[in-house]
């Protein structure tokens, strides 16, 4: 059993590395069309929104990888919706190995940005109700809503942070 598991893990790792090499070799520093699923709510930092997208295809080619999308305005889509758009691909943290290792640990190999956000066209297909990740996301939303309703102050935000890791409702002092 152990040997079989190791062989399967090796094959999966090899296929994943093949997709990464394919992305690096064919798409870095180029404008491409991507399609994939938003894996959660965006992070907001330095006046930009950062989305993690589980890629399904790049320029119509099937790819199994993750990419970090940087945009100045929030995308009108919910987590686990499928999005399609034209982006420019770049290597994440190419100057810092430490930051690169952080992204690699999360399975994110490349970054993307939209060159002209004025004329952006993003096709959005809503998540299916049976999608497991979507169900977990909606359950998490309901838990946050119920806790916030019952404990509408910093105590509620603390409970949410402890249970779900969402620190957005905490003050800076409480985070410290």
URKA-V50174 format. One record per pair of residues at least 4 apart in sequence whose ideal C-beta (glycine too) atoms are under 7 Angstrom apart, sorted by the first residue. I is the first residue (numbers start at 1). J is the second residue. D is the distance in Angstrom with one decimal. If there is no record, write none. Layout:
I_J_D ; I_J_D
This chain:
1_5_6.3 ; 2_6_6.3 ; 3_7_6.4 ; 4_8_6.3 ; 5_9_6.2 ; 6_10_6.2 ; 7_11_6.5 ; 8_12_6.4 ; 9_13_6.1 ; 10_14_6.2 ; 11_15_6.4 ; 12_16_6.2 ; 13_17_6.3 ; 14_18_6.4 ; 15_19_6.7 ; 16_20_6.6 ; 16_64_6.9 ; 17_21_6.2 ; 18_22_6.2 ; 19_23_6.4 ; 19_63_5.3 ; 19_64_5.3 ; 19_65_5.0 ; 20_24_6.3 ; 20_65_6.3 ; 20_109_5.0 ; 21_25_5.8 ; 22_26_5.8 ; 22_63_7.0 ; 23_27_5.3 ; 23_58_6.8 ; 23_63_6.5 ; 23_65_6.0 ; 23_109_6.6 ; 23_110_5.7 ; 24_28_5.4 ; 27_32_5.1 ; 27_58_5.8 ; 27_89_4.6 ; 28_89_5.4 ; 28_90_6.4 ; 28_91_5.8 ; 28_110_6.9 ; 29_90_6.5 ; 30_89_6.2 ; 31_86_6.1 ; 31_88_5.2 ; 31_115_6.8 ; 32_58_5.3 ; 32_59_5.1 ; 32_87_6.5 ; 32_89_5.9 ; 33_59_5.6 ; 33_84_6.8 ; 33_86_5.2 ; 34_53_6.9 ; 34_55_6.1 ; 34_58_5.4 ; 34_67_6.9 ; 34_84_7.0 ; 34_85_6.5 ; 34_87_5.7 ; 34_112_6.8 ; 35_56_5.0 ; 35_57_4.7 ; 35_82_6.8 ; 35_84_4.3 ; 36_53_4.2 ; 36_54_5.2 ; 36_55_4.2 ; 36_56_4.9 ; 36_82_7.0 ; 36_83_6.7 ; 37_53_6.8 ; 37_54_4.7 ; 37_80_6.0 ; 37_82_5.3 ; 38_51_5.7 ; 38_53_6.1 ; 38_77_5.9 ; 38_79_5.3 ; 38_80_6.4 ; 38_81_5.6 ; 38_83_6.2 ; 39_52_4.6 ; 39_53_6.9 ; 39_54_5.4 ; 39_79_6.9 ; 40_52_6.5 ; 40_79_4.9 ; 41_79_5.8 ; 42_49_4.2 ; 42_50_5.8 ; 42_51_4.7 ; 42_74_6.6 ; 43_50_4.6 ; 44_49_5.7 ; 45_50_6.6 ; 47_72_7.0 ; 48_70_5.3 ; 48_71_6.7 ; 48_72_5.9 ; 49_71_5.2 ; 49_74_5.3 ; 50_68_5.9 ; 50_69_7.0 ; 50_70_5.6 ; 51_69_4.4 ; 51_75_6.7 ; 52_66_5.9 ; 52_68_5.9 ; 52_108_6.5 ; 53_66_6.8 ; 53_67_5.1 ; 53_69_5.6 ; 53_83_6.9 ; 54_66_5.7 ; 55_63_4.9 ; 55_65_5.0 ; 55_66_6.7 ; 55_67_5.7 ; 56_62_7.0 ; 57_61_5.9 ; 57_62_5.5 ; 57_63_6.0 ; 58_63_4.9 ; 65_109_5.9 ; 66_107_4.9 ; 66_108_4.6 ; 66_109_7.0 ; 67_108_6.8 ; 67_110_5.2 ; 67_111_6.8 ; 67_112_5.2 ; 68_92_6.3 ; 68_108_5.2 ; 68_111_4.7 ; 69_87_6.7 ; 69_112_4.9 ; 70_111_6.5 ; 70_113_4.7 ; 71_75_6.4 ; 71_114_5.8 ; 71_117_6.5 ; 72_117_5.7 ; 73_117_6.6 ; 75_83_6.9 ; 75_122_6.0 ; 76_124_6.9 ; 77_81_4.3 ; 77_83_5.6 ; 77_124_4.6 ; 78_127_6.7 ; 79_137_5.0 ; 80_127_3.8 ; 80_131_5.5 ; 80_133_5.1 ; 80_134_4.0 ; 80_137_6.0 ; 81_124_5.3 ; 81_125_6.4 ; 81_126_5.4 ; 81_127_5.2 ; 82_125_4.2 ; 83_122_5.6 ; 83_123_6.8 ; 83_124_5.5 ; 84_123_4.2 ; 85_114_6.8 ; 85_120_6.9 ; 85_121_6.8 ; 85_122_4.5 ; 87_112_3.9 ; 87_113_6.4 ; 87_114_5.6 ; 88_112_6.5 ; 88_113_5.6 ; 88_115_5.3 ; 89_110_5.5 ; 89_112_5.4 ; 90_110_6.9 ; 90_111_5.1 ; 91_110_6.3 ; 92_100_6.4 ; 92_103_5.0 ; 92_108_6.7 ; 92_110_6.0 ; 92_111_4.5 ; 93_99_3.6 ; 93_100_4.4 ; 93_103_6.4 ; 96_100_6.3 ; 97_101_6.2 ; 98_102_6.8 ; 99_103_6.8 ; 100_104_6.2 ; 101_105_6.3 ; 103_108_4.3 ; 104_109_6.9 ; 114_120_5.4 ; 127_131_5.1 ; 127_134_4.2 ; 128_134_7.0 ; 131_135_6.7 ; 132_136_6.6 ; 133_137_6.3 ; 134_138_6.3 ; 135_139_6.3 ; 136_140_6.3 ; 137_141_6.5 ; 138_142_6.6 ; 139_143_6.5 ; 140_144_6.4 ; 140_164_5.9 ; 141_145_6.2 ; 142_146_6.2 ; 143_147_6.3 ; 143_164_6.8 ; 144_148_6.0 ; 144_160_5.6 ; 144_164_6.8 ; 144_166_6.7 ; 145_149_6.2 ; 146_150_6.4 ; 147_151_5.8 ; 147_156_5.2 ; 147_159_5.5 ; 147_160_5.5 ; 148_152_6.0 ; 148_156_5.3 ; 151_155_4.9 ; 151_156_3.1 ; 151_159_6.3 ; 152_156_5.9 ; 154_158_6.2 ; 154_171_6.5 ; 154_174_6.1 ; 155_159_6.6 ; 156_160_6.4 ; 157_161_6.3 ; 157_169_3.3 ; 157_170_5.0 ; 158_162_6.3 ; 158_170_6.7 ; 158_174_6.5 ; 159_163_6.1 ; 160_164_5.6 ; 160_166_5.3 ; 160_169_6.2 ; 161_165_6.7 ; 161_166_6.2 ; 161_167_4.8 ; 161_170_5.6 ; 167_175_5.9 ; 170_174_4.4 ; 170_175_5.1 ; 172_176_6.5
